[in-house]
């Protein structure tokens, strides 16, 4: 009986693979990632791996790709692209806004990251773009600074010059409070269960990352048999109930506020947080977002605003601890711009932190928060003369891509913020650096993230000298939707002599 079942599975794979290869027969000119085997292709390389093993397997696959290659996972074909000319052609193509099936694993349907239908996504993005306008971003600066100052105060008790501090714990709490304040207009202390929300959201991210990297979990029937599914379901249930209550409560509050006399000042009248914006925004056809759509977008903004910034600043602290001479340059610039406590944090003063921005950019180059992206062809796509038919998956690996020697020099692993000097960037392809993706489906919160990261790094370095015993070569990474470090982001802090 078992033999017959196995024979049936092999037969189905053969039929599906034949259909796939026939449909994508033009792709035969694209070299195949090795090792590849009959029937299963590259499937065995992504079977029951840990998130770290799967991450490095995919990085290794991309490192051998100059422009384009293909990977065959049983009946599924993936096109790997690794050159800026091709990435520009894909990411700037208005017909390349669709995303493939594994974005469904997020379970966030209509969220800005997970929405698979490109045309539907484009309509949603146009509606949501005003939620990150300059006026709103300016209003968030004081919130970001207040929370960063609170983080610094919490760090003082462990800043003895030798105690190892896992920065992700402190920075993560700071970004959590920032995102709650700016996204939901709530003081972080007013929401019972918010820490559990982020803990459960992290569980969801871990499970999504593991599922994306393990082919046997692609099939829902198999995924349901795993313990990962059980913990994923419990975490999602908690998060759904938490966000749904916030949405219901705030919707009721807004209905009550609408009964109050209107203020004359539009700026005063308009609430400056994401939740209120999306609750009161209407599409072109006059319809409002449903509670499910609002919840999906809250998930997206919460995870994106919290995790990406927390990870980047934690990596930045580690790198500055490893390179004290770069840390000294950052501090010198900060002291020059913020020479007195009376100098306010504004968009203008933050823009003057040019070297600091180059440091953050270099951290993002080496440790892009979201290391992979994918698109699905809606129509025929021609790359390097090869006709790629509709419904094919195109995959990008930003981690490997940002380490191309032809764009970043003979030692791309070296931490060097001066790579982003104007003279060093001259002649570099504009699509050689994509930490927030590019094109229409780029990150909506780029300016928000950069502002919060500059403020957090400013307040940390004004107060502390950072050191670490860790070496860059010893850092081990894994994929959990975001690029995570295996182990703590350990540094030591010492009160800075001013």
C-alpha positions as CSV (number, residue, x, y, z in Angstrom):
1,X,0.0,0.0,0.0
2,X,2.8,2.4,1.0
3,X,4.5,1.6,-2.3
4,X,1.4,2.5,-4.3
5,X,1.0,5.8,-2.4
6,X,4.7,6.6,-3.1
7,X,4.3,5.6,-6.8
8,X,1.2,7.9,-7.0
9,X,3.1,10.8,-5.6
10,X,6.0,10.3,-8.0
11,X,3.5,10.0,-10.8
12,X,1.8,13.3,-9.9
13,X,5.1,15.1,-9.6
14,X,6.2,13.8,-13.0
15,X,2.9,15.0,-14.6
16,X,3.1,18.4,-12.8
17,X,6.7,18.9,-13.7
18,X,6.1,18.0,-17.3
19,X,3.3,20.6,-17.4
20,X,5.5,23.2,-15.7
21,X,8.5,22.5,-18.0
22,X,6.2,22.6,-21.1
23,X,4.7,25.9,-20.0
24,X,8.1,27.4,-19.2
25,X,10.0,25.7,-22.0
26,X,11.5,29.0,-23.1
27,X,13.2,29.1,-19.7
28,X,15.4,26.1,-20.6
29,X,18.0,28.6,-21.7
30,X,18.4,29.8,-18.1
31,X,21.0,27.8,-16.1
32,X,19.8,25.7,-13.3
33,X,21.1,26.0,-9.7
34,X,23.0,22.9,-8.7
35,X,22.7,20.3,-7.3
36,X,19.5,19.5,-9.2
37,X,18.0,16.0,-9.5
38,X,15.4,14.4,-11.8
39,X,11.8,14.8,-10.8
40,X,12.5,16.7,-7.6
41,X,15.0,19.3,-9.0
42,X,16.4,21.4,-6.1
43,X,13.7,20.2,-3.7
44,X,16.0,18.2,-1.4
45,X,18.0,21.4,-0.6
46,X,14.9,22.9,1.0
47,X,13.4,19.9,2.8
48,X,13.0,20.1,6.6
49,X,15.7,22.7,7.1
50,X,16.1,25.0,10.1
51,X,15.5,28.7,9.4
52,X,19.3,29.2,9.5
53,X,20.1,26.2,7.2
54,X,17.5,27.3,4.6
55,X,18.7,30.9,4.7
56,X,22.3,30.0,4.0
57,X,21.2,27.5,1.3
58,X,19.4,30.2,-0.6
59,X,22.3,32.7,-0.1
60,X,24.7,30.0,-1.5
61,X,22.4,29.5,-4.5
62,X,22.4,33.2,-5.3
63,X,26.1,33.7,-4.9
64,X,26.7,31.7,-8.1
65,X,24.3,33.8,-10.1
66,X,25.6,36.7,-12.1
67,X,22.4,37.7,-13.9
68,X,19.7,35.0,-13.8
69,X,19.3,31.4,-12.9
70,X,16.4,29.0,-12.2
71,X,15.6,26.7,-9.3
72,X,13.2,23.8,-9.7
73,X,11.2,22.7,-6.7
74,X,9.4,19.7,-7.9
75,X,6.7,21.1,-10.2
76,X,7.4,24.7,-9.3
77,X,9.9,26.9,-11.1
78,X,11.7,29.9,-9.5
79,X,13.6,32.5,-11.5
80,X,16.5,33.9,-9.5
81,X,17.6,37.4,-10.6
82,X,20.8,39.0,-9.2
83,X,21.7,41.9,-11.4
84,X,20.6,45.6,-11.1
85,X,19.6,45.8,-14.8
86,X,17.2,42.9,-14.4
87,X,16.0,44.0,-11.0
88,X,15.2,47.5,-12.3
89,X,13.3,45.9,-15.2
90,X,11.3,43.8,-12.8
91,X,10.7,46.2,-10.0
92,X,9.8,49.2,-12.2
93,X,7.4,47.1,-14.4
94,X,3.8,48.0,-13.7
95,X,2.8,44.5,-14.8
96,X,5.1,43.0,-12.1
97,X,3.2,43.9,-9.0
98,X,1.7,40.5,-8.3
99,X,3.2,38.3,-5.5
100,X,3.4,34.5,-5.4
101,X,1.5,31.9,-3.3
102,X,3.8,31.8,-0.3
103,X,2.8,35.4,0.7
104,X,-0.5,33.8,1.6
105,X,1.4,32.1,4.5
106,X,1.4,35.5,6.2
107,X,-2.4,35.2,6.5
108,X,-2.7,39.0,6.1
109,X,-4.7,39.0,2.9
110,X,-5.1,42.7,2.1
111,X,-2.0,44.0,3.9
112,X,0.4,46.2,2.0
113,X,3.1,43.5,2.1
114,X,1.1,40.4,1.6
115,X,-1.6,41.5,-0.9
116,X,-0.9,39.2,-3.9
117,X,-3.0,40.9,-6.5
118,X,-0.9,43.8,-7.9
119,X,-3.8,45.8,-9.2
120,X,-5.7,45.6,-6.0
121,X,-2.6,46.5,-4.0
122,X,-2.0,49.5,-6.2
123,X,-5.4,50.9,-5.4
124,X,-4.9,50.3,-1.7
125,X,-1.4,51.9,-1.7
126,X,-2.7,55.1,-3.4
127,X,-5.3,55.4,-0.7
128,X,-2.8,54.8,2.1
129,X,0.1,57.0,0.8
130,X,-1.2,60.1,2.6
131,X,-0.9,58.3,6.0
132,X,2.9,58.9,5.9
133,X,2.9,62.5,4.7
134,X,5.5,65.0,5.9
135,X,3.2,66.7,8.3
136,X,2.4,63.4,10.0
137,X,6.1,62.4,10.1
138,X,7.0,65.7,11.7
139,X,4.4,65.2,14.4
140,X,6.0,61.8,15.2
141,X,9.5,63.2,16.0
142,X,8.7,64.2,19.6
143,X,7.1,60.8,20.2
144,X,10.2,59.0,18.9
145,X,12.5,61.2,20.9
146,X,10.5,60.7,24.1
147,X,10.6,56.9,23.8
148,X,14.3,56.9,22.8
149,X,15.1,59.0,25.9
150,X,13.2,56.5,28.0
151,X,15.2,53.6,26.5
152,X,18.4,55.4,27.4
153,X,17.2,55.9,31.0
154,X,16.6,52.1,31.2
155,X,20.0,51.3,29.8
156,X,21.8,53.4,32.5
157,X,21.5,50.6,35.1
158,X,23.5,48.2,32.9
159,X,26.0,50.7,31.5
160,X,29.0,49.7,33.7
161,X,31.5,49.1,30.9
162,X,31.6,45.3,31.2
163,X,28.1,43.8,31.5
164,X,26.9,42.3,28.2
165,X,23.6,43.9,27.1
166,X,21.4,42.3,24.5
167,X,20.4,45.5,22.6
168,X,17.5,44.0,20.8
169,X,15.6,43.8,24.1
170,X,15.9,47.5,24.9
171,X,15.7,48.8,21.3
172,X,12.8,46.4,20.6
173,X,10.8,47.8,23.6
174,X,11.5,51.4,22.3
175,X,10.4,50.7,18.8
176,X,7.3,48.9,20.2
177,X,6.3,52.0,22.1
178,X,7.0,54.3,19.2
179,X,4.9,52.2,16.8
180,X,2.0,52.0,19.3
181,X,2.0,55.7,19.8
182,X,2.3,56.6,16.2
183,X,0.2,53.8,14.7
184,X,-2.7,53.7,17.2
185,X,-2.4,57.0,19.0
186,X,-2.1,55.2,22.3
187,X,0.3,55.6,25.2
188,X,2.1,52.3,25.5
189,X,1.1,52.0,29.1
190,X,-2.6,52.1,28.3
191,X,-2.9,48.9,26.4
192,X,-3.1,45.7,28.5
193,X,-1.7,42.8,26.6
194,X,0.5,44.8,24.1
195,X,3.7,42.9,25.1
196,X,1.9,39.6,24.6
197,X,0.7,40.9,21.2
198,X,4.3,41.5,20.1
199,X,5.4,38.2,21.5
200,X,2.7,36.4,19.6
201,X,3.3,38.4,16.5
202,X,6.9,37.3,16.7
203,X,5.8,33.7,16.9
204,X,3.8,34.2,13.7
205,X,6.8,35.7,11.9
206,X,9.0,32.7,13.0
207,X,6.4,30.2,11.7
208,X,5.9,32.1,8.4
209,X,9.7,32.2,7.8
210,X,10.0,28.5,8.6
211,X,7.1,27.6,6.3
212,X,8.5,29.7,3.4
213,X,11.8,27.9,3.6
214,X,10.5,24.3,3.9
215,X,8.8,23.0,0.8
216,X,6.8,20.2,2.5
217,X,5.1,22.9,4.6
218,X,3.9,24.6,1.4
219,X,1.0,22.2,1.4
220,X,-1.6,23.2,3.9
221,X,-2.7,19.6,4.6
222,X,0.9,18.7,5.7
223,X,1.4,22.0,7.6
224,X,-1.7,21.3,9.7
225,X,0.0,18.1,10.9
226,X,2.9,20.0,12.5
227,X,3.4,21.5,15.9
228,X,4.3,24.7,14.2
229,X,0.7,25.1,12.9
230,X,-0.6,24.7,16.4
231,X,1.5,27.5,17.8
232,X,0.9,29.6,14.7
233,X,-2.8,29.3,15.1
234,X,-2.8,30.2,18.8
235,X,-0.6,33.2,18.2
236,X,-2.7,34.4,15.3
237,X,-5.9,34.0,17.4
238,X,-4.4,36.2,20.1
239,X,-3.3,38.9,17.7
240,X,-6.5,39.0,15.8
241,X,-8.6,39.4,19.0
242,X,-6.2,42.1,20.3
243,X,-6.2,44.2,17.1
244,X,-10.0,43.7,16.5
245,X,-10.8,45.1,20.0
246,X,-8.6,48.1,19.3
247,X,-10.3,48.7,16.0
248,X,-13.8,48.4,17.5
249,X,-13.0,50.7,20.4
250,X,-11.4,53.3,18.3
251,X,-14.2,53.2,15.7
252,X,-16.7,53.8,18.5
253,X,-14.6,56.7,19.8
254,X,-14.4,58.3,16.4
255,X,-18.2,58.1,16.0
256,X,-18.6,59.9,19.3
257,X,-16.0,62.5,18.3
258,X,-17.9,63.2,15.1
259,X,-20.8,64.4,17.2
260,X,-18.7,67.1,18.7
261,X,-18.4,70.6,17.1
262,X,-15.8,70.7,14.3
263,X,-12.6,72.6,15.0
264,X,-11.7,75.3,12.5
265,X,-8.1,74.2,12.1
266,X,-7.9,71.2,9.7
267,X,-4.6,70.2,11.2
268,X,-6.1,70.1,14.7
269,X,-9.1,68.3,13.5
270,X,-7.2,65.6,11.5
271,X,-5.9,62.8,13.7
272,X,-2.2,62.1,13.2
273,X,-1.9,58.3,13.6
274,X,-2.2,55.4,11.1
275,X,-5.3,53.8,12.7
276,X,-7.4,56.9,12.7
277,X,-6.3,57.7,9.1
278,X,-7.3,54.3,7.8
279,X,-10.5,54.3,9.8
280,X,-11.6,57.5,8.3
281,X,-10.2,57.2,4.8
282,X,-12.4,56.3,1.9
283,X,-11.5,54.7,-1.5
284,X,-12.3,56.4,-4.8
285,X,-15.6,54.5,-4.9
286,X,-16.6,55.9,-1.5
287,X,-16.2,52.6,0.4
288,X,-14.4,52.3,3.7
289,X,-11.8,49.7,4.7
290,X,-13.4,46.7,6.4
291,X,-12.2,45.7,9.9
292,X,-10.4,42.7,8.4
293,X,-8.5,45.0,6.0
294,X,-7.7,47.4,8.7
295,X,-6.4,44.6,10.9
296,X,-4.3,43.2,8.1
297,X,-2.7,46.6,7.5
298,X,-2.1,47.1,11.3
299,X,-0.2,43.8,11.4
300,X,1.9,45.0,8.5
301,X,2.7,48.4,10.0
302,X,3.3,47.0,13.4
303,X,5.7,44.3,12.3
304,X,7.4,46.5,9.8
305,X,7.7,49.6,12.1
306,X,8.8,47.5,15.1
307,X,11.1,44.7,13.8
308,X,12.9,46.4,11.0
309,X,14.0,49.5,13.0
310,X,14.8,47.4,16.2
311,X,17.0,45.0,14.2
312,X,18.8,47.7,12.3
313,X,19.7,49.7,15.3
314,X,20.8,46.6,17.2
315,X,23.0,45.6,14.3
316,X,24.3,49.2,14.2
317,X,25.2,49.2,17.9
318,X,27.1,45.9,17.3
319,X,29.0,47.2,14.3
320,X,29.9,50.5,16.0
321,X,31.2,48.5,19.0
322,X,33.4,46.5,16.6
323,X,34.6,49.7,14.8
324,X,35.3,52.3,17.5
325,X,36.9,54.7,14.9
326,X,33.6,54.8,13.0
327,X,31.7,55.3,16.3
328,X,34.0,58.3,17.1
329,X,33.1,59.9,13.8
330,X,29.4,59.5,14.4
331,X,29.6,61.0,17.8
332,X,31.7,64.0,16.5
333,X,29.0,64.7,13.9
334,X,26.2,64.4,16.5
335,X,28.0,66.8,18.8
336,X,28.5,69.3,16.0
337,X,24.8,69.3,15.0
338,X,23.3,68.9,18.5
339,X,25.9,71.1,20.2
340,X,23.5,72.1,22.9
341,X,20.4,70.5,24.6
342,X,18.4,73.4,23.3
343,X,18.9,72.3,19.6
344,X,15.6,70.6,18.7
345,X,15.1,67.4,16.8
346,X,13.5,68.4,13.5
347,X,13.6,67.0,10.0
348,X,16.2,69.6,9.2
349,X,18.6,68.8,12.0
350,X,18.2,65.1,11.4
351,X,19.2,65.6,7.7
352,X,22.4,67.2,8.9
353,X,23.5,63.9,10.4
354,X,25.0,62.8,7.0
355,X,27.7,60.5,8.3
356,X,25.2,58.9,10.7
357,X,22.9,58.2,7.7
358,X,25.8,56.6,5.8
359,X,26.4,54.3,8.8
360,X,22.7,53.3,8.9
361,X,22.8,52.7,5.1
362,X,25.8,50.5,5.4
363,X,24.2,48.5,8.2
364,X,21.1,48.1,5.9
365,X,23.4,47.0,3.1
366,X,25.0,44.2,5.2
367,X,21.8,43.3,7.1
368,X,18.7,44.1,5.0
369,X,15.8,43.7,7.4
370,X,13.8,41.7,4.8
371,X,16.4,39.7,2.9
372,X,14.1,38.2,0.2
373,X,11.4,39.4,-2.1
374,X,9.4,37.8,-4.9
375,X,7.1,38.7,-7.7
376,X,4.9,36.7,-10.0
377,X,4.6,37.4,-13.7
378,X,1.1,38.6,-14.8
379,X,2.0,38.6,-18.5
380,X,5.0,37.4,-20.5
381,X,8.2,39.0,-19.3
382,X,11.4,39.2,-21.4
383,X,14.7,39.1,-19.4
384,X,18.0,38.9,-21.3
385,X,16.1,37.8,-24.4
386,X,14.4,34.9,-22.5
387,X,10.6,34.9,-22.7
388,X,9.3,34.1,-19.2
389,X,5.6,33.1,-19.4
390,X,2.8,34.3,-17.0
391,X,2.4,32.9,-13.5
392,X,6.1,32.4,-13.0
393,X,7.9,33.3,-9.8
394,X,10.8,35.7,-9.7
395,X,12.9,35.8,-6.6
396,X,15.4,38.4,-5.2
397,X,17.9,37.9,-2.4
398,X,19.0,41.3,-1.1
399,X,21.5,39.8,1.3
400,X,23.6,38.1,-1.4
401,X,22.9,40.9,-3.9
402,X,24.3,43.6,-1.6
403,X,27.6,41.7,-1.5
404,X,28.4,41.8,-5.3
405,X,32.1,42.6,-5.6
406,X,31.5,44.5,-8.9
407,X,29.5,47.1,-7.1
408,X,30.9,47.0,-3.6
409,X,34.6,46.3,-4.1
410,X,36.9,43.3,-3.4
411,X,35.8,43.1,0.2
412,X,32.1,43.6,0.3
413,X,31.8,42.1,3.9
414,X,33.8,45.0,5.3
415,X,31.8,47.6,7.2
416,X,32.5,50.9,5.5
417,X,30.0,53.8,5.6
418,X,32.1,55.8,3.1
419,X,30.8,53.5,0.4
420,X,27.9,55.9,0.4
421,X,29.9,59.1,-0.1
422,X,28.7,60.9,-3.2
423,X,32.1,60.3,-5.0
424,X,32.0,56.6,-4.1
425,X,28.5,56.2,-5.3
426,X,29.1,57.9,-8.6
427,X,28.7,55.5,-11.4
428,X,27.1,52.8,-9.2
429,X,23.9,51.5,-10.6
430,X,20.9,53.1,-8.9
431,X,19.4,49.6,-8.3
432,X,22.6,48.2,-6.8
433,X,21.3,49.0,-3.3
434,X,17.7,48.0,-2.3
435,X,17.3,47.6,1.4
436,X,13.6,48.8,1.2
437,X,13.0,47.2,-2.3
438,X,12.2,49.7,-5.1
439,X,9.7,50.7,-7.6
440,X,6.0,50.9,-6.9
441,X,6.0,48.2,-4.3
442,X,8.7,49.7,-2.2
443,X,8.4,50.2,1.6
444,X,5.8,52.9,2.4
445,X,7.5,53.7,5.7
446,X,11.1,54.5,4.5
447,X,11.2,58.0,5.9
448,X,9.4,57.0,9.1
449,X,12.0,54.2,9.7
450,X,15.0,56.4,8.9
451,X,13.8,59.2,11.3
452,X,13.2,56.8,14.2
453,X,16.6,55.0,13.6
454,X,18.6,58.3,13.6
455,X,16.9,59.5,16.8
456,X,17.5,56.2,18.6
457,X,21.1,56.1,17.6
458,X,21.6,59.8,18.5
459,X,20.3,59.3,22.0
460,X,22.2,56.1,22.6
461,X,25.5,57.5,21.4
462,X,25.1,60.8,23.2
463,X,24.9,58.9,26.5
464,X,27.1,55.8,26.0
465,X,30.3,54.5,24.5
466,X,29.6,51.1,22.9
467,X,31.9,48.1,22.8
468,X,31.6,44.4,22.0
469,X,33.6,41.3,22.1
470,X,31.8,39.9,19.1
471,X,33.4,39.7,15.7
472,X,31.6,40.3,12.4
473,X,32.9,37.0,11.0
474,X,31.3,35.1,13.9
475,X,27.8,36.5,13.3
476,X,25.3,33.8,12.2
477,X,22.0,34.7,10.7
478,X,18.6,33.1,10.0
479,X,15.4,33.9,8.1
480,X,12.2,34.5,10.1
481,X,10.6,36.8,7.5
482,X,13.0,39.4,8.9
483,X,16.8,38.8,8.9
484,X,17.5,37.7,12.5
485,X,20.7,37.1,14.4
486,X,21.3,33.6,15.9
487,X,22.0,34.6,19.5
488,X,21.9,37.9,21.3
489,X,23.0,41.3,20.0
490,X,25.5,41.7,22.8
491,X,27.4,44.9,23.5
492,X,28.7,46.6,26.6
493,X,27.9,50.2,27.4
494,X,29.9,52.8,29.3
495,X,28.8,56.2,30.4
496,X,30.2,58.7,27.9
497,X,32.4,61.5,29.3
498,X,31.1,64.8,27.9
